[in-house]
Amino acid sequence: MRAFVRAAVAAALVLLLSVPAIAADKSFKRADLADAAIKLEAQIKAESGEVTKPIPALRREVDAAFQRGDDRGGVRILGQIVAVAPDRS
């Protein structure tokens, strides 16, 4: 009986440890979406131009632009933030 319990616990442990590895694999990948994301990032960088200000200053400018109701200017500055630090949200 102890051998059965040990085998069951070992099997459950193996299953629990393998779940994150199985979940990490993507079940699908769309190449067209990956290409579109790369093109969009390049377009945003091209439109934003050269950014000389630090990110905290840009964030303050974005807040001020949206408070003034200048949506177009705020989005332009957000593009500069994305161009400087694309992985920071």
C-alpha positions as CSV (number, residue, x, y, z in Angstrom):
1,M,0.0,0.0,0.0
2,R,2.8,2.4,0.8
3,A,4.4,1.8,-2.6
4,F,1.1,2.7,-4.3
5,V,0.9,6.0,-2.3
6,R,4.5,6.8,-3.1
7,A,3.9,6.2,-6.8
8,A,0.8,8.3,-6.8
9,V,2.6,11.2,-5.0
10,A,5.5,10.9,-7.4
11,A,3.1,10.9,-10.4
12,A,1.2,14.0,-9.1
13,L,4.5,15.8,-8.4
14,V,5.7,15.1,-12.0
15,L,2.4,16.4,-13.4
16,L,2.5,19.6,-11.2
17,L,6.1,20.3,-12.2
18,S,5.5,19.8,-15.9
19,V,2.4,22.1,-16.1
20,P,4.4,25.4,-16.3
21,A,6.6,24.0,-19.0
22,I,3.6,22.9,-21.0
23,A,1.8,26.2,-20.5
24,A,4.8,28.2,-21.6
25,D,4.6,26.8,-25.1
26,K,2.4,28.8,-27.4
27,S,-0.2,26.8,-29.1
28,F,-0.1,29.1,-32.1
29,K,1.9,31.9,-33.6
30,R,0.8,34.2,-36.3
31,A,3.6,35.5,-38.5
32,D,1.5,38.3,-40.0
33,L,0.9,39.8,-36.5
34,A,4.5,39.6,-35.6
35,D,5.5,41.3,-38.8
36,A,2.8,44.0,-38.3
37,A,4.1,44.7,-34.8
38,I,7.7,45.1,-36.1
39,K,6.4,47.5,-38.8
40,L,4.4,49.5,-36.3
41,E,7.3,49.9,-34.0
42,A,9.5,51.1,-36.9
43,Q,6.8,53.6,-38.0
44,I,6.4,55.0,-34.5
45,K,10.2,55.5,-34.2
46,A,10.3,57.2,-37.6
47,E,7.5,59.6,-36.8
48,S,8.8,60.5,-33.4
49,G,12.1,61.7,-34.7
50,E,15.1,62.2,-32.4
51,V,14.1,62.3,-28.7
52,T,16.4,64.5,-26.5
53,K,14.3,64.7,-23.3
54,P,14.3,62.1,-20.5
55,I,11.2,59.9,-20.0
56,P,10.0,61.7,-16.7
57,A,10.0,65.0,-18.6
58,L,8.1,63.5,-21.5
59,R,5.5,62.0,-19.1
60,R,4.9,65.4,-17.5
61,E,4.5,66.9,-21.0
62,V,2.0,64.2,-21.9
63,D,-0.1,64.8,-18.8
64,A,0.0,68.6,-19.5
65,A,-1.0,68.1,-23.1
66,F,-4.0,65.9,-22.3
67,Q,-5.1,68.3,-19.5
68,R,-5.1,71.1,-22.1
69,G,-7.1,69.0,-24.4
70,D,-4.3,68.7,-26.9
71,D,-4.8,65.0,-27.8
72,R,-2.7,65.2,-31.0
73,G,0.3,66.6,-29.1
74,G,-0.1,64.1,-26.3
75,V,-0.1,61.2,-28.7
76,R,2.9,62.5,-30.5
77,I,4.8,62.7,-27.1
78,L,3.6,59.2,-26.2
79,G,5.1,58.1,-29.5
80,Q,8.4,59.6,-28.4
81,I,8.2,57.6,-25.1
82,V,7.6,54.4,-27.0
83,A,10.5,55.2,-29.3
84,V,12.9,55.7,-26.4
85,A,11.7,52.8,-24.2
86,P,9.4,50.4,-26.0
87,D,9.3,47.9,-23.2
88,R,8.2,50.3,-20.5
89,S,4.5,50.8,-20.1
